Amino acid sequence: MSGEDDYGDGYEGYEDFDRLALDRSGQAEAFDAIGDRYDEAFPYKEGQVAAGRWLAETLSPGSRVLDVGCGTGLPTARQLVEAGHEVTGIDISPGMLKLARDNVPGATFHHVDIVDLRVGGRCGPGGSREIGPFDGIAAYFSLLLLPRPEIPYALRALHAVLKPGGLLGLGMVEADVDDFAIPFLGNSVRVSGYLRDELRQVVDDAGFEIAGEDSHAYAPASTDVPPEIQLYLNCRRRA
């Protein structure tokens, strides 16, 4: 990785970018196949609900909130809509987006890749279909589906569409892995993660202050996914 492109975010020097776009296509196909079985495998989401509550209650009433990797819309998009916020959800899985529209008719959902949010990207600042800026962003277990070298760029893209002082709720799984394939509900998905000290540093380097954090041990209701430690960071964008 070297050099800066016209957008100033360094993607030009990221030689693997095109390959990673292809990898995301495979991820989308996996989640299309998984569909509503995702909520069956993760029926209890106390940690995510608590993290979403912080976001919903800390934001000013009627805030614009982006749900990144919204999945089926449950629980986060629905939780934010019920709290009175204006919610936009994005996902790369058309199947998940269909479920989200059915589950949360009060929100707006778009088929958008997170890279599209970068400065000059089609949905980012200055883009042809700009969807921001936002007062808050929820990114619960979406960035872990990216190869680890891309996660700092993704965080910078979120920083770009978030207003100064805006809130970011981030959920990750604590694991020292990079683009690691795991069996998941009869499909294969690729995941990445950090140990918590490194995650804190990556988030700080991307321009966010960490206002609070929490962790939960979680065992999915599935025999092919091992127990995990979920990390939740409550963040605020520095100006």
DOGU-201683 format. One record per atom (N, C-alpha, C): residue in one letter; x, y, z. Coordinates in steps of 0.2 Angstrom, whole numbers, plus 2048, in hexadecimal, padded with zeros to 3 digits. Each point is the difference from the previous one (the first is absolute). Layout:
AXYZ ...
END
This chain:
M8047FA800 M7FC806800 M804806800 S8008047FB S804806800 S7FC8057FB G801807802 G7FE8057FC G7F8801801 E7FE8067FE E7F9802801 E7FD8017F9 D7F97FF7FF D7FD8017FA D7FD806800 D7FC8027FB D7FD8067FF D7FB802806 Y7FD7FA803 Y7FC801806 Y803801806 G8077FF801 G803801806 G8007FB805 D7FD7FA7FE D7FF7FB805 D8057FA7FF G8048007FB G8067FB800 G7FE7FA7FC Y7FA7FF7FD Y7FE7FA7FD Y8047FF7F9 E8028057FD E8047FF7FA E8067FC801 G803800806 G8067FC802 G7FE7F9803 Y7FA7FF800 Y7FE7F9803 Y7FF7FB7FA E8057FC7FF E8017FC7FA E7FA7FB800 D7FE7FE805 D7FB7FA800 D7F9802800 F7FF8077FF F7F9802800 F7FB7FD7FB D8027FF7FA D7FC7FC7FB D7FE7F9803 R8057FD802 R7FF7F9803 R7FB800805 L800805805 L7FC800805 L7F98017FE A7FF8047FB A7F98017FE A7FD7FA7FD L8047FC7FD L7FE7F97FE L7FE7FC806 D804800805 D7FF7FC807 D7F9802803 R7FE8077FF R7FA802803 R7FA7FD7FC S8017FF7FA S7FB7FD7FC S7FE7F9802 G8057FD802 G7FF7F9803 G7FD800807 Q802805804 Q7FC801806 Q7F98017FF A7FE8057FB A7F98017FF A7FC7FA7FE E8037FC7FC E7FD7FA7FE E7FF7FB806 A805800804 A7FF7FC806 A7FA802804 F7FF807802 F7FB802804 F7F98007FC D8008017FA D7FA7FE7FC D7FD7F9801 A8057FC800 A7FE7F9802 A7FE7FF807 I803803805 I7FE7FF807 I7F9803801 G7FF8067FE G7F9803801 G7FE801807 D7FA7FE801 D7FD801807 D8037FB805 R8047FB7FE R8037FB804 R805804805 Y8028067FD Y805804805 Y7FD801806 D7FA803800 D7FC801807 D7FF7FA804 E7FF7FB7FC E7FF7F9804 E8067FE804 A8068017FC A8067FE803 A802805806 F7FE806800 F802805805 F7F9803803 P7FD7FC804 P7F9802802 P801805806 Y805800804 Y801804806 Y8068057FE K7FF806800 K8058057FE K800806805 E8017FE807 E7FF805805 E806805800 G8067FE7FE G8058047FF G7FF8057FB Q7FE7FE7FA Q7FE8057FA Q7FA804802 V7FB7FE804 V7FB804802 V802805804 A8047FF805 A803805805 A8048057FC A8047FE7FC A8048057FC A7FC8047FC G7FB7FD7FC G7FB8047FD G7FC805804 R7FF7FE806 R7FC805805 R805806801 W8067FF801 W804805801 W8008057FB L8007FE7FA L8008047FA L7FA8037FF A7FA7FD801 A7F98037FF A7FF805806 E8027FF806 E7FF805805 E805805801 T8068007FD T805805800 T7FF8057FB L7FD7FE7FA L7FF8047FA L7FA805802 S8008067FD S7FB804800 S7F97FD7FD P7FA802802 P7FA7FD7FD P8008027F9 G7FE7FB7FC G7FF8017F9 G8078007FC S8057FD803 S8078007FC S8007FC7FA R8048017FB R8017FC7FB R8057FB801 V7FF7F9800 V8047FB802 V8017FB7FA L8067FE7FF L8027FB7FB L8017FA803 D7FD7FA7FE D8017FA802 D8047FC7FB V8077FF801 V8047FD7FB V8007F8801 G7FF7FD7FA G7FF7F9801 G7FA7FE804 C7FA8037FE C7FA800804 C7FD7F9800 G8027FB7FC G7FD7F9800 G7F98007FF T7FC7FD805 T7F97FF800 T7FD806803 G803805802 G7FE806804 G7FE7FF807 L8027FA802 L7FE7FE807 L8077FE804 P801803806 P7FB805803 P8018077FF T8068027FD T802807801 T7FC8057FC A7FF7FF7F9 A7FC8047FC A7F9801804 R7FD7FB802 R7F9800803 R801804806 Q8057FF804 Q801803807 Q8018087FF L8038027FB L8028077FF L7F98037FD V7FD7FD7FC V7F98037FD V7FB801806 E8007FB804 E7FB800806 E802806805 A806801800 A803806804 A7FF8077FD G7FD8007F9 G7FE8067FD G8058037FC H8057FC7FE H8068027FB H7FE7FF7F9 E8038037FC E8007FF7F8 E8057FC7FE V7FF7FA7FE V8047FA7FF V8017FF7F9 T8077FF7FE T8017FE7F9 T8057FA801 G7FE7FA7FD G8047FA801 G8037FE7F9 I8067FE801 I8047FE7FA I8027F8801 D8007FD7FA D8037F9800 D8027FE7F9 I8047FB800 I8027FD7F9 I7FC7FA7FE S7FC7FE805 S7FC7FA7FE S7F98027FE P7FE7FF7FA P7F98027FE P7FB7FC804 G8017F9802 G7FC7FC804 G7FF803807 M805803803 M7FF803807 M7FC8067FF L8028047FB L7FC8067FF L7F87FF7FF K7FE7FB7FD K7F97FE7FF K7FD7FF807 L8047FC804 L7FD7FE807 L800807804 A8058047FF A800806804 A7FA8057FF R7FF8007F9 R7FA8057FE R7FA7FD803 D7FF7F9800 D7FA7FD803 D800801808 N8057FF803 N801801807 N7FF807803 V8038057FC V800807803 V7FE8047FA P7F98017FF P7FE8047FA P801807802 G801802806 G801807801 G8078037FF A8057FB7FD A8078027FF A8008007F8 T8068037FE T8028007F8 T8067FB800 F8007FC7FB F8057FB7FF F8038017F9 H8077FF7FF H8038017FA H8057FA7FF H8017FE7F9 H8057FB7FF H8078047FF V804801805 V806804800 V8057FC803 D8068007FD D8067FE803 D803805804 I8037FE806 I803806804 I8058047FC V8047FD7FB V8058047FD V7FD8067FC D7F97FF7FE D7FD8057FD D7FF807804 L8017FF807 L7FF806804 L806804801 R8067FE7FD R806804800 R7FF8077FD V804805801 V8008067FD V8017FF7F9 G7FB8037FC G8007FF7F9 G7FD7FA7FD G7FE7FB805 G7FD7FA7FE G7F98027FE R7FC7FB7FD R7FA8027FD R7FB802805 C8007FD806 C7FC802806 C803804805 G8068027FF G804803805 G8008087FF P803804804 P8018077FF P8028027F9 G7FC8047FD G8018027F9 G7FE7FB7FA G7FE7FA802 G7FE7FB7FC G7F98017FC S7FF7FD7FB S7FA8017FC S7FA7FE804 R8007FB805 R7FA7FE803 R802801808 E802805802 E802802807 E7FA7FE804 I8017FC806 I7FB7FF804 I801803807 G806803801 G801803807 G7FF807800 P802804805 P8037FE806 P7FC7FD805 F8027FC805 F7FC7FD805 F803803807 D7FB800805 D801801807 D8037FA803 G7FE7FA7FE G8037FA803 G8007FB7FB I8047FB802 I8017FA7FC I8017FA805 A7FC7FB7FE A8007F9803 A8047FB7FB A8057FD803 A8047FB7FC A8017FA804 Y7FB7FC801 Y8017FA804 Y8017FA7FC F8067FE800 F8027F97FD F8008017F9 S8018057FD S8018017F9 S8078017FE L804803803 L8078017FE L8047FA801 L7FE7FB804 L8037FA801 L8007FC7FA L7FC8017FB L7FF7FD7FA L8058027FB L804805801 L8058037FC L8077FD801 P8047FF7FC P8077FE801 P803806805 R8047FE804 R803804805 R8038077FE P8047FF7FA P8038067FE P7FB8057FD E7FA7FE7FF E7FB8057FD E7FC804806 I8007FD806 I7FC802805 I802808802 P807802800 P801807802 P7FD8047FA Y8007FE7FA Y7FD8047FB Y7F9801800 A7FD7FA802 A7F8800802 A7FF805805 L803800805 L7FF805806 L8018077FE R8058017FB R8018077FE R7FA8027FB A7FD7FB7FC A7FA8027FC A7FA802805 L8007FC805 L7FA802805 L801807803 H807801802 H801807802 H7FE8057FC A8017FF7F9 A7FF8057FB A7F8801800 V7FC7FC801 V7F98017FF V7FC802807 L804800805 L7FE802807 L801807802 K7FC804802 K801806802 K805801806 P804805800 P804801806 P7FC800806 G8037FC805 G7FD7FF806 G7FA7FA800 G7FF7FD7FA G7FB7FB7FF G8027FA803 L7FC7FB801 L8017FA804 L8017FA7FC L8047FB802 L8017FA7FC L7FF7FB805 G7FC7FB7FF G7FF7FA804 G8037FA7FC L8067FD803 L8037FB7FC L8007FA804 G7FF7FA7FC G8007FA803 G8047FB7FC M8057FD804 M8057FB7FD M8007FA804 V8037FB7FD V8027FA804 V807800802 E8027FF806 E807800802 E8037FA7FD A8058007FB A8047FB7FD A8058027FC D8067FD801 D8068027FC D8007FC7F9 V7FB8027FC V8007FC7FA V7FF8067FA D8027FD7FA D7FF8057FA D7FE7FC7FA D7FA8027FE D7FD7FD7FA D8007F8800 F7FD7FE806 F8007F9802 F7F97FC7FE A8007FB7FC A7FA7FD7FE A7FD7FC806 I7FA800802 I7FD7FC805 I7F97FE7FD P7FE7F9802 P7FA7FE7FE P7FA804804 F7FB8027FC F7FB804803 F7F97FE7FD L7FC7FC804 L7F97FF7FE L8007FC7F9 G8047FC7FF G8017FC7F9 G8038047FB N803806801 N8048037FB N807802803 S8048037FC S807802803 S8008087FF V802803806 V801807800 V807801802 R8038067FF R807802802 R7FF806805 V8047FF805 V800805806 V807802802 S800806803 S806803802 S7FE803807 G806801804 G7FF802807 G806803803 Y800803805 Y806803804 Y7FF7FD807 L805800804 L800800807 L7FF807802 R7FD801806 R7FC806802 R805806800 D806800802 D805805800 D8018037F9 E8017FB7FC E8028027F9 E7F98037FC L7FA7FE802 L7FA8037FD L800807803 R801801806 R7FF807803 R8058057FC Q8067FD7FE Q8058047FD Q7FE8027F9 V7FD7FB7FC V7FE8017F9 V7FA805800 V7FB7FF805 V7FB805800 V802807802 D805801804 D803806802 D8038037FA D8047FC7FC D8048037FB D7FB8027FA A7FA7FD800 A7FB8027FB A7FC807802 G802802805 G7FD807802 G7FA800805 F8007FA804 F7FA800805 F8037FF807 E7FC804804 E8017FF808 E7FC7FA802 I8037FC805 I7FC7FB803 I7FD802806 A7F9801800 A7FD803806 A7FE7FA805 G8007FA7FE G7FE7FA804 G8017FA7FC E8007FA804 E8007FA7FD E7FD7FB804 D7FF7FA7FD D7FD7FA804 D8027FA7FC S7FF7FA803 S8017FA7FD S7FC7FB803 H7FE7FB7FB H7FB7FB802 H8037F97FD A7FF7FB804 A8017F97FD A7FA7FE7FD Y8017FD7FA Y7F97FE7FC Y8017FA7FD A7FC7FB801 A8007FA7FD A7FA8007FB P8018007F9 P7FA8007FC P7FC7F9800 A7FA8007FF A7FC7FA800 A8017FC7FA S8067FE7FF S8027FC7FA S8067FC802 T8007FA7FD T8057FB802 T8078027FC D8008047FB D8068007FC D803807801 V7FE804805 V804806801 V802800807 P806801802 P8027FF807 P7FE807804 P8017FF807 P7FE806804 P8058067FE E7FE806801 E8048067FE E800805806 I805804800 I7FF806804 I7FF8067FC Q7FA803801 Q7FE8067FC Q802806804 L8038057FC L803806803 L7FB8067FD Y7FE804804 Y7FC8067FE Y804806802 L8018057FB L803806802 L7FB8067FE N7FF804805 N7FC8067FF N8058067FF C7FF8037FA C8058047FD C7FD8077FE R804805800 R7FE8077FD R8058027FB R7FE8037FB R8058027FB R803807802 R807800800 R803806801 R7FF8057FA A801806801 A7FF8057FB A8057FF7FB 
END
